[in-house]
Amino acid sequence: MTTYNVLMMGASYGSLLAIKLLFGGHKITLVCLPAEVEAFNNDGAHVRLPVRGRPQPVELDSRKLPGMLRAAGPTAVSPADYDLVVLAMQEPQYRSPGVRELLDAVAKAYIPCMSIMNMPPLPYLRRIPGLATEPLRACYTDATVWNSFEPGLLTLCSPDPQAIRPPGEKINVLQVTLPTNFKAARFADEAPTAMLRQMQSEIEAVRYDPGDGRAIDLPVKLKVHESIFVPLAKWAMLLTGNYRCVTPDAAIDIKDAVHRDREASRSVYDWVCEVCRKLGAAPGDLVPFEKYAAAANDLVRPSSAARALFNGAPNIERTDRLVQMIGAQFGMHHPIVDETVMTVDARLAINRKAAA
């Protein structure tokens, strides 16, 4: 098996995928903030995974795994040194000084990139036949950061697992709260796709001894799909749960957003799935509402987008507006989706006025 050098832009959520890749012996560099660089380089990454049948999570320590992990600032890495770049920051962060320049250098070096953002990078959307992407630029905090990318060298991986940094813990600790799988679409070309498939096989093969002499299977796999529409299955979940956590006055839990009116939630979910089918998704690319609704029972915190808004963020990922605008290209509208977009717009306006 080939050992790859992987650049992970974003260390919070990115450390989950990073620690899974370490089992394959790969070399991972996390691009992150100075305090994070110090924490990861001094003490490694610590990821806590819930495992069925075990009362306590299994804690993985990057320093005890076959691969090698280090952290660095955005100006301390060269894209040419890497075989794969993973985009694991929130979409508004890519316009930050240092990060913007690194992202552009990655694009111009023609390094394969896999995004694990909820908001698909604009070049990925260009891989969808017939979709008018120019009007969608308005959904991005700064669409110009994507100008140098070749669509065929960028793919999308749905970040279905849920994870948080536990309050009061060190910044190099991640707690997985919903241990589902990363679902990646293939690249346009076979060579970078083969790299992802190797990583998938390595993660599947892991049997980990947590210290009691019994090797166990660990959750959170990487699944590589032929269809470019599989990662878009997350859209229905985001618009049904995550963005509906935003109310005019407060952030509510995802569970409450989904289950306080199941029929309204089902209506939104089905509408978004229909938008995906209009784009070309097959029924098997999507996730049934009942499966998502069952998983939402365990999501007893507001979404990261809602928390950010009520912490004063002037920008967040706007997948809600993106899906609304894509639906409009097919003459499709939904009153709850429209209301959600307006509610998020209103909160952002409040935040931006306060920050001015």
C-alpha angles and dihedrals in degrees: 000000000000119000112223135202109228126192112206112197102202126033107203103066091011092067090070094061090037094058091049091052091051089070087069092056095250125152113242128193117193116207107209149131121305095256090050092048090055094046096048095044093048101039109012126230120304118200123182115208125190109227122197112252095020121102094212130043119258111244117216118203113201091212091065097051128092098252130065127249129192135161131222142166120261094258093052099067135071118213091215089070093065138077096198135019120205117203105214103154126100111269096249090056094068092077092058117117110270093014093065092052093047092050091051091048090052091053094048091048089057093231113163110253129200117194120209092182121123086227108068113228111253095245090058090058088056087067089068109092115237097008114133101224101174094077089050093065088087090067092066127082088230114355092186092078088074096051097103098051126111107221093221092059094053126074136174129236117192109233095216096155113091120219139165139191101245113240112256094017128113116275092248092064121094125186117203110216100176112030101201127137136278106240113203130186117224121257118251089252128058100229098064089038090056088054090056091046091053090052090049091054093048093052091046091053096053117119109178129200107212090195104282097090094254116114111219137190112249123218126233109068133183111241119191116204133193093220117083088208099064095087089052089070085085090067094075090051093049095050094042097046120003100048094037087062083078111087125170092262110024148002115261129196120273088239091058093044090055103036106036087080110011095179092054088048092049090050093054092043094051092047093054091047089053090053088053091049090051088055090053107272118148119225089252091058091065135070120239116247093238092058092051093044090054092051090048090064087075096048099092098160131074114262119266089250092055093045091050092050094052090046088060103261111169092204135030135166108285104207086141092063092040094057091043091055094045090051089051089058086066094042090255123142134167123196095217092049090049090049092049092052091049092049092052090045091053094050091048090051090054091049094048092049090051091049095048 
